[in-house]
């Protein structure tokens, strides 16, 4: 039976770890991208790899195409494709949420923080469910466009490699959340969102050790 929000109030079984008001999401993202781990190393390495692809593609097309065409494909890769990709990226977040049983799924944005997000109102997601939701757009979109970048000729390699780099940076929020899970990988974490109040909550399942329950303390990520 799926865990309900009310189940997490049982302090003998679950411990509150973290509260993130949506207005603090950017601060959370920056903090957890700065925390060093194998996951953040992978993220920055991927960004560097995609940036290297753009340099390689630019060198290859130098002198073969009119400057106006190069500028057009630069705009496609850095502006047009990323904007068109936003709804696709969010849709890919939605699909695993829906498959896992969430129904009250909402899409939002905070232009002051340059953030778009998908949330499942009062749906409790396990660690595996949340990781799949968070990583799915990066894996699917990156894999698809790497294939297209190598398959298509000339200027398309340039615009698509630019897009790959831009999209990787767009996944920064997803990787910050994944890094939170990675740094707490010894814990069994459950999370849910109150989309009405725009707050995300994270809880840990308390494991029994030698007949006694593990004791910890509650933490919050809120403005003081």
Helices and strands as residue ranges (DSSP letters): G 5-9, E 14-21, G 22-24, H 25-34, H 38-61, H 67-75, I 76-80, H 81-99, E 105-110, E 115-120, H 127-151, H 155-170, H 172-183, E 189-194, E 199-205, E 208-209, E 212-213
